[in-house]
Amino acid sequence: MKLAKIKLHNYKCFGPEEQTIPIDDITAFIGNNSSGKTAALLALNCLFSPNSTDRILKRSDFHLPKEKKPDEMESQELYIETVFVFDEIENEKEGTFSVPTFFKSLIVDNPDGAPYLRIRLEATWEKSSSVEGAIESKIYYITCPEGEEITEDVKTTANRKELDRIRVIYVPAVRDPAKQLKNASGTMMHQIMSNINWSAAVLEKVKTEIDKLNAQFLEEKGVSILGTSIHTQWESYDSDMRYSNAQLRFNSTDIDSSIRKSEVVFSPSVTGKECTVDDMSDGLRSLFYISLVDSILDVEAKIQHEMETDAKNVSFNFIPPALTIIALEEPENHIAPHLIGKLVTNLKQISCKSTAQTVLTSHSTAIIKRFEPEKIRYFRLDADSYTTKVRCITLPDKEKLSEQYKFIKEAVKAYPELYFAKLVILGEGDSEEIILPRIWSASHNDIDISGISIVPLGGRHVNHFWRLLNDLEIPHITLLDLDKERDNGGWGRIKYVIEQLIQNGYDKKSLLMTKNSLLSDEKFANMHNWDVNKSSVLESWIDYLEQYNVFFSTPLDIDFMMLEHYGDVYKSLLASNEGPRLMVLENGEQHQKMIKDIESIDPPYPEYTKRITDDVHHTLKECGGDGHTYSTQQKKLMVWYTYFFLNRGKPATHIEAFSNLSTDYLKANQPDVFEHLFQAAERALKGKKQ
């Protein structure tokens, strides 16, 4: 039996538009603070907590619309619905464990469909003379398929004994590990221990030994003196015959009392004495609490196996829950970073049990990157209605687009901070990750303080990132390389961007409307073959696409743009004997020359002219052009581009260059595209559209 989805309506920050949250064996709820993650866990707790006080609804549990004040509300309704599926039926397991309890309430959508269970809490609040108002609530089994209207005749009252077969263990973000461990030992652990099928011989032996221990205890002279004094003095205070004989006792007289006082100890320890849970730090207590829950689930699985295979010789007189849902808030709290990986692994192992699931919330990228994106649910608080919206992570089709699927999945796992960003800037690669934060911080706050996440595309699948971020409604800006004269660059890049914008829902006619007329499908299909020499037309399309938050590093890529803009700084990084060199024929002899020493000579050495031609080819790559659209100075820079960025590491070169660029200089001297991009970023951070 597994929880498949939660449906919420008018519960806390969930508004009148029903939100459906799909649940897997292990599921992570993520999103910014106050986005509704805790509310979703509390909804589960409200239905299935073993503590009756957790199941009591309060006025604050009912959604308050943004335009309403509390005193203006006369009434409100809410519902929390859970849908369960039964994998034991689908897998045709023998000895089904959970089906009999809920068999009468199972439903199917069609003759060949798998049965499922709907449990729904409905509640109403009405203003009354009480401060809290009048609250009525009831839990039903819904016996009609999803999608059909729910009428009174398809509601069957669910009794608590049956609902207790489903257990939610809720661990809040602000924890008291000592209290929670006490609760665990006082409920789950004690429940199991108190239901052990003790043999009569063991019970009698334990009682005899306890009696002997108590007798020896009382024979001690000091104990006798203290016990006599307690008895004598008490007689002078009270004469109630029920309590007249006060005696000291060392231990319990029966096994049940001993069980209630049982605890876990750790030995041997480095101090040479036994340690208890009270001696642990908060972090270790949190880990041990989760470990204890895991242990109890393991024991319950063994109990279930005994019941199914040897019902006459079971070790426990106890029927475990059919399903335990661990609802864990921010497991990263109190736990050292190096233990997070082990914790997540253990939680995944718990969720692999046939009777357990895990739902957790987190703000930790160290945890989120260890989750498959399909297991993540993104929570966002809508700014207009102040209601929570929940989204799954959109990935390319796994079967049809396997390469894109793998790339996006791994990229999202590598940069989980994008989920928590106020703005995502999509760049081509490592260079953007280094350059953009440094230039942004020169005129703004630190990029982390601004809430900006920079995610490299690797030059691929920008449309899938756009779809993902659009679905999550996270503002984003894209900086691409124009790659003029490279294969698929220039007009090919412009065409690609327009195609991807259309695929992501932008109006095709609006995108292809030029100053004079609508660009025909035939002309657009041939755009990649347009004349790249028409630089003014190309630049107009580049400027036009900026209104869609798509920017280009021109004329080639961000590395060439930085070299063109700050060339002297990059060249100054080199020692006197460093830099590109060239063998030239001078006075009939071969001499090695530094490029920096000969690049200004006019007329140039023939060898230098050939070197430029060769490095233009290296820069524009195979199937690229001959550089005819670049200026003479730009083609000379391609010699340096080859040296710095094709023969050396890009990140190290940029980092070293920035160490020689002052903040004031960066602020006053930026490529135009950065100024335009940062202006768009400022608008996005303020919630303004283009």
Solvent accessible surface area in square Angstrom, and as a share of the most:
residue,aa,sasa,rsa
1,M,4,0.02
2,K,20,0.09
3,L,2,0.01
4,A,25,0.19
5,K,55,0.23
6,I,0,0.00
7,K,18,0.07
8,L,0,0.00
9,H,36,0.16
10,N,12,0.06
11,Y,4,0.02
12,K,51,0.22
13,C,32,0.19
14,F,0,0.00
15,G,2,0.02
16,P,90,0.57
17,E,107,0.48
18,E,73,0.33
19,Q,11,0.05
20,T,55,0.32
21,I,0,0.00
22,P,48,0.30
23,I,11,0.06
24,D,44,0.23
25,D,62,0.32
26,I,11,0.06
27,T,0,0.00
28,A,0,0.00
29,F,0,0.00
30,I,0,0.00
31,G,0,0.00
32,N,74,0.38
33,N,120,0.61
34,S,95,0.61
35,S,3,0.02
36,G,7,0.07
37,K,13,0.05
38,T,51,0.30
39,A,9,0.07
40,A,0,0.00
41,L,0,0.00
42,L,53,0.26
43,A,0,0.00
44,L,0,0.00
45,N,8,0.04
46,C,7,0.04
47,L,0,0.00
48,F,3,0.01
49,S,2,0.01
50,P,79,0.50
51,N,72,0.37
52,S,69,0.45
53,T,101,0.59
54,D,58,0.30
55,R,57,0.21
56,I,110,0.56
57,L,17,0.08
58,K,106,0.45
59,R,68,0.25
60,S,79,0.51
61,D,7,0.04
62,F,14,0.06
63,H,9,0.04
64,L,76,0.38
65,P,29,0.18
66,K,101,0.43
67,E,136,0.61
68,K,83,0.35
69,K,134,0.57
70,P,69,0.43
71,D,114,0.59
72,E,92,0.41
73,M,20,0.09
74,E,116,0.52
75,S,61,0.39
76,Q,25,0.11
77,E,108,0.48
78,L,4,0.02
79,Y,33,0.13
80,I,0,0.00
81,E,0,0.00
82,T,0,0.00
83,V,3,0.02
84,F,0,0.00
85,V,48,0.28
86,F,2,0.01
87,D,36,0.18
88,E,15,0.07
89,I,56,0.28
90,E,100,0.45
91,N,91,0.47
92,E,149,0.67
93,K,93,0.39
94,E,164,0.73
95,G,45,0.44
96,T,54,0.32
97,F,25,0.10
98,S,1,0.01
99,V,17,0.09
100,P,90,0.57
101,T,41,0.24
102,F,2,0.01
103,F,136,0.57
104,K,196,0.83
105,S,10,0.06
106,L,32,0.16
107,I,16,0.08
108,V,66,0.38
109,D,85,0.44
110,N,76,0.39
111,P,137,0.86
112,D,142,0.74
113,G,24,0.23
114,A,50,0.39
115,P,31,0.20
116,Y,17,0.06
117,L,0,0.00
118,R,7,0.03
119,I,0,0.00
120,R,23,0.08
121,L,7,0.03
122,E,42,0.19
123,A,3,0.02
124,T,52,0.30
125,W,6,0.02
126,E,99,0.45
127,K,90,0.38
128,S,51,0.33
129,S,126,0.81
130,S,60,0.38
131,V,134,0.77
132,E,81,0.37
133,G,12,0.12
134,A,44,0.34
135,I,48,0.24
136,E,123,0.55
137,S,64,0.41
138,K,97,0.41
139,I,23,0.12
140,Y,36,0.14
141,Y,7,0.03
142,I,0,0.00
143,T,48,0.28
144,C,6,0.04
145,P,30,0.19
146,E,52,0.23
147,G,83,0.80
148,E,99,0.44
149,E,143,0.64
150,I,44,0.23
151,T,58,0.33
152,E,129,0.58
153,D,124,0.64
154,V,25,0.14
155,K,39,0.17
156,T,69,0.40
157,T,77,0.45
158,A,10,0.08
159,N,75,0.38
160,R,68,0.25
161,K,171,0.72
162,E,47,0.21
163,L,1,0.01
164,D,70,0.37
165,R,37,0.13
166,I,1,0.01
167,R,15,0.06
168,V,1,0.01
169,I,13,0.07
170,Y,49,0.19
171,V,4,0.02
172,P,40,0.25
173,A,17,0.13
174,V,140,0.80
175,R,25,0.09
176,D,71,0.37
177,P,6,0.04
178,A,38,0.29
179,K,123,0.52
180,Q,22,0.10
181,L,13,0.06
182,K,151,0.64
183,N,72,0.37
184,A,2,0.01
185,S,35,0.22
186,G,46,0.44
187,T,69,0.40
188,M,15,0.07
189,M,28,0.13
190,H,51,0.23
191,Q,80,0.36
192,I,12,0.06
193,M,54,0.24
194,S,46,0.30
195,N,40,0.21
196,I,52,0.26
197,N,71,0.37
198,W,92,0.32
199,S,59,0.38
200,A,84,0.65
201,A,77,0.60
202,V,64,0.37
203,L,71,0.35
204,E,108,0.49
205,K,140,0.59
206,V,43,0.25
207,K,97,0.41
208,T,54,0.31
209,E,86,0.39
210,I,17,0.09
211,D,60,0.31
212,K,108,0.46
213,L,76,0.38
214,N,13,0.07
215,A,49,0.38
216,Q,120,0.53
217,F,56,0.23
218,L,77,0.38
219,E,136,0.61
220,E,105,0.47
221,K,154,0.65
222,G,45,0.43
223,V,26,0.15
224,S,53,0.34
225,I,110,0.56
226,L,98,0.49
227,G,14,0.14
228,T,85,0.50
229,S,52,0.33
230,I,68,0.35
231,H,55,0.25
232,T,68,0.40
233,Q,103,0.46
234,W,94,0.33
235,E,97,0.44
236,S,90,0.58
237,Y,175,0.66
238,D,55,0.29
239,S,97,0.63
240,D,49,0.25
241,M,161,0.72
242,R,185,0.68
243,Y,127,0.48
244,S,32,0.21
245,N,92,0.47
246,A,28,0.22
247,Q,132,0.59
248,L,50,0.25
249,R,142,0.52
250,F,105,0.44
251,N,51,0.26
252,S,1,0.01
253,T,49,0.29
254,D,61,0.32
255,I,24,0.12
256,D,73,0.38
257,S,21,0.13
258,S,37,0.24
259,I,12,0.06
260,R,154,0.56
261,K,144,0.61
262,S,46,0.30
263,E,115,0.52
264,V,50,0.29
265,V,61,0.35
266,F,61,0.25
267,S,69,0.45
268,P,131,0.82
269,S,31,0.20
270,V,158,0.91
271,T,94,0.55
272,G,70,0.67
273,K,117,0.50
274,E,102,0.46
275,C,30,0.18
276,T,36,0.21
277,V,23,0.13
278,D,103,0.53
279,D,88,0.46
280,M,39,0.18
281,S,67,0.43
282,D,67,0.34
283,G,13,0.12
284,L,92,0.46
285,R,37,0.13
286,S,5,0.03
287,L,39,0.19
288,F,36,0.15
289,Y,15,0.06
290,I,13,0.07
291,S,55,0.35
292,L,16,0.08
293,V,3,0.02
294,D,38,0.20
295,S,53,0.34
296,I,6,0.03
297,L,2,0.01
298,D,59,0.31
299,V,46,0.27
300,E,9,0.04
301,A,41,0.32
302,K,119,0.50
303,I,1,0.01
304,Q,28,0.12
305,H,112,0.50
306,E,48,0.21
307,M,59,0.26
308,E,76,0.34
309,T,90,0.52
310,D,63,0.33
311,A,71,0.55
312,K,189,0.80
313,N,108,0.55
314,V,36,0.21
315,S,50,0.32
316,F,38,0.16
317,N,108,0.55
318,F,23,0.10
319,I,108,0.55
320,P,3,0.02
321,P,16,0.10
322,A,2,0.02
323,L,0,0.00
324,T,2,0.01
325,I,0,0.00
326,I,4,0.02
327,A,0,0.00
328,L,0,0.00
329,E,10,0.04
330,E,35,0.16
331,P,0,0.00
332,E,33,0.15
333,N,40,0.20
334,H,91,0.41
335,I,14,0.07
336,A,38,0.30
337,P,113,0.71
338,H,150,0.67
339,L,40,0.20
340,I,10,0.05
341,G,17,0.17
342,K,132,0.56
343,L,3,0.01
344,V,3,0.01
345,T,67,0.39
346,N,56,0.29
347,L,0,0.00
348,K,68,0.29
349,Q,107,0.47
350,I,1,0.00
351,S,2,0.01
352,C,107,0.64
353,K,47,0.20
354,S,55,0.35
355,T,14,0.08
356,A,0,0.00
357,Q,1,0.01
358,T,0,0.00
359,V,0,0.00
360,L,0,0.00
361,T,2,0.01
362,S,0,0.00
363,H,62,0.28
364,S,19,0.12
365,T,52,0.30
366,A,34,0.26
367,I,0,0.00
368,I,2,0.01
369,K,90,0.38
370,R,93,0.34
371,F,1,0.01
372,E,59,0.27
373,P,1,0.00
374,E,67,0.30
375,K,60,0.26
376,I,2,0.01
377,R,9,0.03
378,Y,8,0.03
379,F,1,0.00
380,R,46,0.17
381,L,66,0.33
382,D,26,0.14
383,A,77,0.60
384,D,117,0.61
385,S,41,0.26
386,Y,121,0.46
387,T,10,0.06
388,T,1,0.01
389,K,29,0.12
390,V,12,0.07
391,R,84,0.31
392,C,59,0.35
393,I,14,0.07
394,T,43,0.25
395,L,30,0.15
396,P,10,0.06
397,D,66,0.34
398,K,124,0.52
399,E,151,0.68
400,K,170,0.72
401,L,64,0.32
402,S,55,0.35
403,E,103,0.46
404,Q,41,0.18
405,Y,17,0.06
406,K,130,0.55
407,F,39,0.16
408,I,0,0.00
409,K,33,0.14
410,E,96,0.43
411,A,11,0.09
412,V,2,0.01
413,K,44,0.19
414,A,64,0.50
415,Y,45,0.17
416,P,4,0.02
417,E,67,0.30
418,L,0,0.00
419,Y,2,0.01
420,F,41,0.17
421,A,11,0.08
422,K,124,0.53
423,L,0,0.00
424,V,0,0.00
425,I,1,0.01
426,L,0,0.00
427,G,0,0.00
428,E,20,0.09
429,G,19,0.18
430,D,83,0.43
431,S,5,0.03
432,E,3,0.01
433,E,54,0.24
434,I,37,0.19
435,I,0,0.00
436,L,0,0.00
437,P,30,0.19
438,R,69,0.25
439,I,0,0.00
440,W,5,0.02
441,S,40,0.26
442,A,9,0.07
443,S,43,0.28
444,H,56,0.25
445,N,92,0.47
446,D,69,0.36
447,I,18,0.09
448,D,113,0.59
449,I,128,0.65
450,S,16,0.10
451,G,18,0.17
452,I,9,0.05
453,S,7,0.05
454,I,18,0.09
455,V,0,0.00
456,P,17,0.11
457,L,1,0.00
458,G,48,0.46
459,G,37,0.35
460,R,100,0.36
461,H,28,0.12
462,V,3,0.01
463,N,19,0.10
464,H,12,0.06
465,F,0,0.00
466,W,7,0.02
467,R,73,0.27
468,L,0,0.00
469,L,0,0.00
470,N,58,0.30
471,D,51,0.27
472,L,1,0.00
473,E,84,0.38
474,I,7,0.04
475,P,58,0.37
476,H,34,0.15
477,I,0,0.00
478,T,1,0.01
479,L,0,0.00
480,L,3,0.01
481,D,17,0.09
482,L,4,0.02
483,D,18,0.09
484,K,23,0.10
485,E,21,0.09
486,R,29,0.11
487,D,85,0.44
488,N,119,0.61
489,G,12,0.11
490,G,1,0.01
491,W,6,0.02
492,G,12,0.11
493,R,34,0.12
494,I,0,0.00
495,K,30,0.13
496,Y,67,0.25
497,V,0,0.00
498,I,0,0.00
499,E,60,0.27
500,Q,13,0.06
501,L,4,0.02
502,I,48,0.24
503,Q,109,0.49
504,N,28,0.14
505,G,69,0.66
506,Y,90,0.34
507,D,83,0.43
508,K,81,0.34
509,K,136,0.58
510,S,60,0.39
511,L,0,0.00
512,L,2,0.01
513,M,105,0.47
514,T,49,0.28
515,K,206,0.87
516,N,147,0.75
517,S,67,0.43
518,L,78,0.39
519,L,18,0.09
520,S,52,0.34
521,D,94,0.49
522,E,144,0.65
523,K,122,0.52
524,F,18,0.07
525,A,58,0.45
526,N,72,0.37
527,M,0,0.00
528,H,92,0.41
529,N,97,0.49
530,W,64,0.22
531,D,70,0.36
532,V,30,0.17
533,N,85,0.44
534,K,120,0.51
535,S,58,0.37
536,S,81,0.52
537,V,58,0.33
538,L,6,0.03
539,E,98,0.44
540,S,57,0.37
541,W,21,0.07
542,I,15,0.08
543,D,88,0.46
544,Y,52,0.20
545,L,0,0.00
546,E,25,0.11
547,Q,90,0.40
548,Y,42,0.16
549,N,35,0.18
550,V,1,0.01
551,F,2,0.01
552,F,2,0.01
553,S,0,0.00
554,T,46,0.27
555,P,19,0.12
556,L,0,0.00
557,D,5,0.03
558,I,3,0.02
559,D,5,0.02
560,F,0,0.00
561,M,14,0.06
562,M,0,0.00
563,L,0,0.00
564,E,73,0.33
565,H,78,0.35
566,Y,4,0.01
567,G,12,0.12
568,D,120,0.62
569,V,26,0.15
570,Y,0,0.00
571,K,53,0.23
572,S,74,0.47
573,L,24,0.12
574,L,21,0.10
575,A,52,0.40
576,S,99,0.64
577,N,99,0.51
578,E,73,0.33
579,G,7,0.07
580,P,5,0.03
581,R,99,0.36
582,L,24,0.12
583,M,94,0.42
584,V,0,0.00
585,L,95,0.47
586,E,51,0.23
587,N,146,0.75
588,G,66,0.64
589,E,106,0.48
590,Q,115,0.51
591,H,70,0.31
592,Q,107,0.47
593,K,55,0.23
594,M,28,0.12
595,I,1,0.00
596,K,79,0.34
597,D,92,0.48
598,I,4,0.02
599,E,30,0.13
600,S,104,0.67
601,I,75,0.38
602,D,126,0.65
603,P,110,0.69
604,P,60,0.38
605,Y,36,0.14
606,P,105,0.66
607,E,50,0.22
608,Y,1,0.00
609,T,68,0.40
610,K,131,0.55
611,R,56,0.20
612,I,25,0.13
613,T,89,0.51
614,D,51,0.26
615,D,4,0.02
616,V,5,0.03
617,H,89,0.40
618,H,93,0.42
619,T,0,0.00
620,L,1,0.00
621,K,105,0.44
622,E,128,0.57
623,C,111,0.66
624,G,29,0.28
625,G,31,0.30
626,D,103,0.53
627,G,0,0.00
628,H,102,0.45
629,T,30,0.17
630,Y,9,0.04
631,S,58,0.37
632,T,94,0.55
633,Q,111,0.49
634,Q,31,0.14
635,K,55,0.23
636,K,46,0.19
637,L,12,0.06
638,M,0,0.00
639,V,0,0.00
640,W,1,0.00
641,Y,2,0.01
642,T,10,0.06
643,Y,43,0.16
644,F,0,0.00
645,F,7,0.03
646,L,71,0.35
647,N,110,0.56
648,R,84,0.31
649,G,43,0.42
650,K,66,0.28
651,P,48,0.30
652,A,69,0.54
653,T,1,0.00
654,H,0,0.00
655,I,103,0.52
656,E,74,0.33
657,A,0,0.00
658,F,12,0.05
659,S,87,0.56
660,N,87,0.45
661,L,7,0.03
662,S,65,0.42
663,T,64,0.37
664,D,111,0.58
665,Y,94,0.36
666,L,0,0.00
667,K,121,0.51
668,A,82,0.64
669,N,54,0.28
670,Q,18,0.08
671,P,7,0.05
672,D,99,0.51
673,V,16,0.09
674,F,0,0.00
675,E,76,0.34
676,H,72,0.32
677,L,0,0.00
678,F,8,0.03
679,Q,92,0.41
680,A,2,0.02
681,A,0,0.00
682,E,62,0.28
683,R,75,0.27
684,A,16,0.12
685,L,53,0.26
686,K,146,0.62
687,G,68,0.65
688,K,124,0.53
689,K,188,0.80
690,Q,102,0.45
